[in-house]
Amino acid sequence: MRAITISEPGAPDVLVPADVEPPRPGPGEALVDVVAAGVNRADVQQRKGYYPPPKGASELPGLEVSGRIASLGPDTEEAGWAVGDEVCALLSGGGYAEQVAVPVGQLLPVPAGVPLADAAALPEVACTVWSNLVMEAGLSEGETVLLHGGSSGIGTMAVQIACALGARVAVTAGSAAKLEACEELGADLLIDYKEQDFVEQIKAATDGRGADVILDVVGAKYLARNVDALAPDGRLVVIGLLGGTKAELDLGALLRKRGRVIATSLRSRSPESKAQIVAQVRERVWPWIEEGRVRTVIQSRHALEDAAAAHQEMEASGHIGKILLDVSPA
């Protein structure tokens, strides 16, 4: 099968199209003929050598796909899937390829009204946002959430899910166009992090109280300011390290607010844990998509062989929403 391999850690040009042996579905797994694959920041980190796949996962990049079930491995009879079903899937790796094997607990039906080729934009971001905003941070109606990187793939999904939950949504982004896109999705408070201090802005908008929940992809660079921006009993969820891995934490400030700092990674979770997240996303988020309350936001599409160009676009950080790879005709 055709796939994108990583010849060595490095720049986008180390993403090399190649013919490789297709995977075989093991017990509890389905083999999916891939129509499209999502491109994520984690793929870029893997390409650079900073984010190796978990033990036992495919060495090929790619954490989400859409396509059709080609075959089912043993012990899948009770899962309710059949050969030919159109699905999208959360992966631990292997998505940049014509076929991928995935535990059946990580399969999702394509939501009604969403084209199969667009559904690859959903699994990773929906599961990331739901697991962190809801399952970890307990975001609820009436609370204020601050989303860093609001125009990213994760950010655009987080804005919509937070709005559907009835939260007040604040975002940071680096351009007027990105902030406008967030506003169109339902964001209430728009903060240009290049021109404005997000701590001052969130406090001014909440009468000095701060954000109940902060979803952060920056990491060390924002740690102290995020704690400052937290409301009493606030929850800071760190899911990315674009701004570094090490910073000083003022425990006194955290104690005074009874705050919590939560650091999570979706990729390294067990199949059982991922299946629980997928089940909740299917139950809670998929109806919102089918009702039109939550939608895919797709910036661009590239052919599988042009994965390097997709990574260049990702690293340029000018995109709004998701970047996809078209693997085969829908």
N, C-alpha and C positions, 0 to 999 in steps of 0.2 A: 504494500500500500504506500501511497505518498504520505510523507510526514515532514515536519520541520524539526531538524536536529540542532543541537548546540555544539558546534565543533570544539569550542573552548570558551572559557569565560571572556567576555569582552563587549565590543560595540555591536550595534545591530547586525553588521555584516557577518557575524558568527552564526546567525540563523541560516541554516543550509537546507534546502529541499533535498530529500533523499528517498530512496525506496527501502523500506524496512519491513520486517516480518509483522503481520497483523497480530494483535493480541487474541487470546482465546478466553472466553468467559469461564471463570471458575465457579465454584459453588456459590449460589446467591448473587450471581452477576448476570448482567445482560451485555450483549455486544451491540453497539449502536453504530449504524452508518451515519457519519457526520455530514450534516448539511452546512452548518456554520459554527464558528467557535468565537467566544469572547476573548478580547485582549484585556489583560489586567495589569496593574502596576506590579503585582507579585511576579508576573511573567518576566518583566524587565529586570527585577531583582535576581530572579533565577538565572537569567541570561548572563548577568554580570558576575555570577558566582556567589552571591550573598544569601541566597534563599534556596538551598537544595531541597528536593522533594522528600517527603517523609519516607521512612524505610518501607520498602515493598511497593512504592508507587512508581508509575512510569517516569522515566527520565525525560520524556518529551514534555515541553511546556504546554500549558492550556488547562484552565480550571473550570471551564463551563462550555457546553456545546448544546446544539439542538440537532435532531435528526430522527431516524426511524430505527426501531429495534430490528436487528438482523437475525439474532438468535438469542436463546436463553440457556444459561448454564443449569447445572443440577440445583435442586433445592430452591426453585423459584416459583413453584406451582401456586403457592398461596399468595403470591404478591399481587396477582390480578393483572399482570401485563401479558401481551401477546405479540408475536412476531408481526411487524408492520405498524405497530402503534407509533404515532408521532409523539416525541418526548423532548424534553430538555433535561439537562443533568448537571449536577454539581460533582466536580471531579477533584481528585488529589493530584492530577497530572494527566498528560496524554491527549489533550484536546486538539492540538495542532496536527491533526492526522485524519485520514479518511475513515478510520474506525477506532473506537475506544471501548474498553471494557469498564463497566461501572457497577457497583453494588446496586441492586434494585431498590434499596431504601433511599437512594439518592436520585432516583428518577422522578420527574414531575410531568404531568400531562401539559401539552401546549395549551395555554388559556384560550378560550373561545375569543375569536376576533383578532388574535395575534398571528401574523404569518409565521410559518415554520422557520424561515430564515432569520426572522427577528427575535425569535424566542431564545436564542443563544445569549441575548443581552440580559436575561433575567436571573438565572439561578445563583450566580456568585453574589451579585449585589443584593438580591432580595434576602438571601440567607444571611449574609453579613449584617445587613441593616436590622433584620428582625431579631437575630440572635443577640445583637449588642444593645440596640435601643430598648427592646422589650424584655427578652429573656434575662439579660444581664443587668441592665439599668432600670428596668421597670417603668419606663416612660408612660405617663398616663395623661388623660384628658385634663386640660387646664394648665399643665406644666410648660415651662419654657425650655426649649432645647437649642443649643448652639452647635451648628454643624460646620466644621472646618472643611474647606474644599467643597463647597456646596454645589459646584457645577460639574464635578467629576461624575463618573459612573455611579459610585457609591453615594455621592452627595445628592444627585438628582433623584435617586430612589429614596434616600433618607428623607428628603423634603416631603415627598408625596406620602410616605408611610406615616411620618410624624403628623402631617395634616390630617390624614384619615383617622388617626388616633385622637384628634382633637387638641393637639399640643400647639403652642405658639412657637413659631420656627424662626430662628435667626441663622444667617449663613455668613461665612466669609468667602470671598473670591477676589480675584486680582484684576478684574476689568468690568467696565460698565455692561458689556455684552453678556458676560457670565452672570452678573448680578440680575440683569433683566430676565435671563432664562430662569433663574431661581425664583424670581417674583412671579413669573407666569405659571410656575408649578405650585405656587401657594406660599412661598416664604414671606414672612411679615417684616423682618428686620434685615436690611441688606448692608453689609459691612465690607468696604474695600480695604483689605488688609494692607495694601500698599500706601494708602493715604490716611487710614483711621486706626486708632487703637481699639481692638475688639473688646478689651476689658472695660474701657470707658463707655463704649457704645452699649454694651449689654447691661451695664449697671444703670446707665441713663434711661434705658428703655424699660427697666424693671424697678424703678424707684430705689436703686441701690442694692437690690436683693441679689441679682445675679441669675445664672442659668441653673436650672434643676439638673439638667443632663448636658454634658458636652461630649460629642463624638469627635475624636481627634486622630488625624492621620499624620501629624507632624512629629510628635514625640518630644524629645529632649528640649528642643528650642522653645516649645510652648509650655512646658510643664509648670513653671512657676506662675506664669500669667493665667494659665487655665485654672489653677487652684485659686488664684485671686478672683477669677470670674465666676467661681462656683457660688451658688446659693447655699444657705444652711441645709444640711442633709443632702447636698448635691452629689452627683455621681459623674466622675470623669472616666470615660472609656477610651483607652488608647489602642488603636488598631493599626497604626502605621508609624514608621520611624524615618520619614523623609527629612526631619530636622535633627537626626542624631539619636544615639542610644543612651547617653549618660547625662544626667543633670542633677542638681541638688534639689531635694524636696524639703520644704519647710513643714515639718510634722506639726509644729505648733499651730500654723495657719490651718492645716487640715483638721486638727483636733478641735479648734475653736468653731469650725463649721460642721463638725461631725461628718466630714466629707469622706468619700471613698474614691480610690483610684483603682480601676480595673483594667488589666491588660489582657487581651484575648487574641487568639489566632484561629481562624476557621479551618485552615488547611490541615493542621496537625491534630485535629480532633479525631476520635475513633469513628469508624463507620456507624456504630450505634448512636453516638452523639449527633453525627450529621443527619442520620435518619430521623431523629427526634426534631431537629430544626426544620428539615424538609417537610415533615408532616405538618408542623405548625404553619409554615409558609403556605402550604397547599390549602390548609383549612381557612387561614385568615387573610392572606394577601391575595391569593388567586381570585377570590370573589371580587375584590376591589378592582383588579385588572379587568375582569370580565364586565364589570359595571362602568368602566371608564374612569374610575377615580384615581387609578394609578396606571401609568403607561410607560412603555419603553421610550428612552431618549437615545437616539443613535446619531452619532456625529458622522461616521464614515464607514465604508466597507473596503476591504482589500482582498485580492485573491490570496489563497494560501501561500503560493510561491512568493508573494510580496510581504511576508511577515516582517521583514526588516523595515520596510516603509511604514508599516503599522506601528512598530516600536519607535521609530523616529518621530512619528506623530504623537505618540503617547508621551515621549520624553520632552517634546517641545511645549507640552502643557497648554496648548491653545484650544484643545477640544472641549466640547460640552456634551456630557453623557458618554455613551459607549462607542468603542471602536471594535469592529467585527472583521473576522476572516471568512470569506465565502469559500467553502471547501468543495461542495458539489451542488448541482442544481437542485432546487427544492421540488 
